[in-house]
Amino acid sequence: MKPVRKWGPGPYTVAVIHGGPGAPGEMAPVARELSSVTGVLEPFQTETTLEGQVQELRSVLSQHGMLPVTLIGFSWGAFLSWMLAARYPDQVKKLILVGCPPFEEGHAASITRTRMARLKKTDRDRVNMLIEGLDGTTEAGKNALLAELGTLLARADAYDPANVPEEGFHCQYDVFRGVWDEAAELRRKQAILHMSREIRCPVVAIHGDWDPHPADGVNGPLSKALPDFEFILLEKCGHRPWIERGASEKFYKVLVEAI
């Protein structure tokens, strides 16, 4: 896998940062749409440590972007973008967080409960089987189980999704486990929220009102911590706004205005 995919003729002033971690490619529709407005970088994260991913992203932006860039981080990518902006504020012009995870541990506890409550019993049972299976299989097997798990949870994450083709590549369990465990510990210690002291750029958060990741877990902490912060809540919208029938048009309008 190449470290970055480029959309549009450049210069590359915007970068879309994937979720997961370990789920590359899913923001391709967003990059494609925005490439009619500006050049867009789509970096792929391959490192299995948090520090490795920060440095990997920094390297791609330095080599291929017109610094400082606007970062559009989705889900895990929102956290990664946040961390890079805190560590290297000279590289980031603006930070746009889409479907961002909550910044405090107390808000994170409800995500799994909400997802499971929205699934049919057969899907809930399958989710539990997949989670148990991740402990006792090969790396290739874990990648396959993680991909199926993501597909099931996506049903709970979406409000009214359009029938659009998936554009992600294979899931990478080693990336997911290696990075997310470390990030979850930093959140538990409130270290991720405390990085707000180092954020120098404007921050915009775009969130769906149906997203299992609670909006209050983003809007509440950041509205208190940041001097230049805007929160936009999209109605009838789940975790991935660009696939929602009733919200995608508003999402792209907001996004274009923000960049």
N, C-alpha and C positions, 0 to 999 in steps of 0.2 A: 504494500500500500504506500502510495506517495504521501509525503507529509502534509500536502495541501492541494486542494482543487481550486481553480480560479474561475470566476464567473464574470463575464463582461470584459471589455478591453482595457480596463485600468484607467488611471491609477487606482490602486486598491485601498480605499479609505474606510471600508467596513469589513468586519470579520464575523461570521456566525459560528458559535461555539457549541458543539453537540452535547447532548445529555448522556446519561448512562450512570457512571462512567463505563466506557467500553461498548458504546452503541453508536458507531460512526455512521454518518450518511443521512440521518433522518431529517436534517434541516435543509436538505438539497432544494425542496420546493421554495423555501424562504429565500435562499441564495439566488435561485433562478429568478424569482419575482423582483427582487431588489436590484438585480444586475441591469435592469432597464433604466435605473436611476443612477447607479454608481458601480464601480468595480468592487466585487465582493470576494473575499477569501473564505474558504471553507477548510480550516485546519482539521487534521485528524489526530486524536490523542492515542498514543501507543504505550507511553510509559506506565509502569505499574506502581509508582509512588507519587505522592502528592507533589513533592518538590520536583520530581522528574517531569510531571505534566506542566507545572508552572514554567520551568525552563524550556521545555519543548515548545510551548506556545509562544514564549518570548522570542525564541529563535526564529520561528516561522514569521512572526509579525515583523521582526527586524529585517529579515531577508526579503520579504515579499510585499510588505505593506508600506503605505505612505504614512509615516508616523507624524503625530499621534493618530490612532485609528479609533473608530467607534466599534465597541464590542457588543454584539447581541448574543447573550448567553442564555441557552435554554436548559432548564432543570439543573442537572449537575453542572452543565456548562455555565450557568449563572454564577454558581459558587466559584468555579475556576476563574471566570472573568473577574469576579470581585477580588479574588486573591491576587491576581496579576496586577490589577489596578492599584491595589494597596501597596504592593511591593515595588512596582515600577510605574509610578503615576505619570511620568513623562511620556509613556508609550500610549496612554489611553486618553482620548479626547472626550468620550462620553460612554457611559455604561448603561445598557438596556438589558434588564433582567426579565426573561419570559418564563412564566411557570416556575418561579424560583422556589427552592425548598425553604422551609421556615428557618429563621436564624436562631431560634431558641428551642431547647430540648422539649419544653412543655408543649409546644405546638406540634411537634413532630409525632407525638404518640398517637394522634388520631388518624394519621394517614392510612395505615394498614387497616384499621377498623372500618374506616369509610369505604375503602376499596372492597373489602370482603363483604360488607353489607350490601353493596350494589350488585354483586355477582350472584348468579344462580348457584344452587347447592352443588350441582355437578362441577361447575367451574371452581367453586371454593375448595371442593375435595381435591380437584386436580392441582390447584395451587399448593395445597399442603403437601401433596405427594411430590411435586417438583422440588419444593424447598427441602424436603427430607432427602430426596435423591441427590442433591448437590453435594452431600457429604461423602458419597461413596461411589464415585465414578471417575473416569478419565478426564483429562483436560478437554478433549474434544466433546465428550459426553456432557460436561458441565456447560460448554458453550451452547450446545443444542438445548439443554434444559433451561438455561437462562433466556434463550431466545423465545421458547414457548411460554415461559413465565411472563416475559414482557408483553407478548401478544395477549395473554389472558388479562393482565392488569390494565392494558390499554382499553379494554372494554369498559372497565370501571372508571377510567380517567376521562372518557369522552362523553359529551352531552348529546350531540346529534351529528355524528361524523359523516362527511361525504365519502362516497366510495372511491377513494384515491389509492393508487398503488403505493406500496411501501418502497422507499428508496434507500433504506439502511443496508449496510454490509453485515457480515457475520458478527455476532456478539462475542465479546472477549471477557471471559469470566475472570481471568487473572488480573486484568485491568480493573474490573469492577470491584473485586474483593480487596485488592491491594490498596486502591485509592479511597474507596468509600469508608472502610473501617477507620482509616486515619482521619478523614474529614469529619466523620460522626463524633469521634473523640474530641476534636477541636471545637465542634459545636457544643458538645456537652460542657466543656470548660468555658464557653462563651468567647473563645478566642476568635472565631470567625466574625462575630458581631463587633468585637473590639477593633477589628481591622478598619472599621469605619473612620477611626481617627486619622488614618493615612490616605483615605480617599480624597482626591482633589478635584475630581471632575463631576459634572452633573450626572445624576442617576435617575433613570426612569424604570419603574417596574410595571409590567403589563401582565395581568392575571385574570384567569377565568373564574367566574363565580361558581362553577361546578367543579373546579379543580380540587381533588382530594387534599392537595397541599394547601393548608388554610391561608387565606389572604391576610388574616390578622397577624400571622407569623412573619409576614414580610412588611406590610404597611406599618404595623405598630412599632416595631423596633427601629426601622429605618427612618420613619418620619421624625423620631426623637433624636436619632444619632447623626443625621446628615443635614447640612444647611441648604443643599440644593437637591431636593428629592421630589419626584412626582409619581403618584400611584394612579394607575388606570385600571379599573375593573370592567371587564367585558361580560355582558349578560349572555346567558345561554351558551356558555363557553367552558370547555373542559381544559385539560392540561396542555394540549397542543392546539392553540387557536387557529392555526392555518388549515386544519382539516375540518373545522366546524362550519356547518351550513349557514348558521345564523350569525356567526361572529368573524369569519375569515376576512370579509370585505372591510369591516371596521378595524380589524387587527392590522391589515396592510396599510390602511389609511393612517392609523396612529403611528405605525412603524416608519413610514416614509416621512411623516412630519417630524418624528423624533430624530432621525439621522440627519 
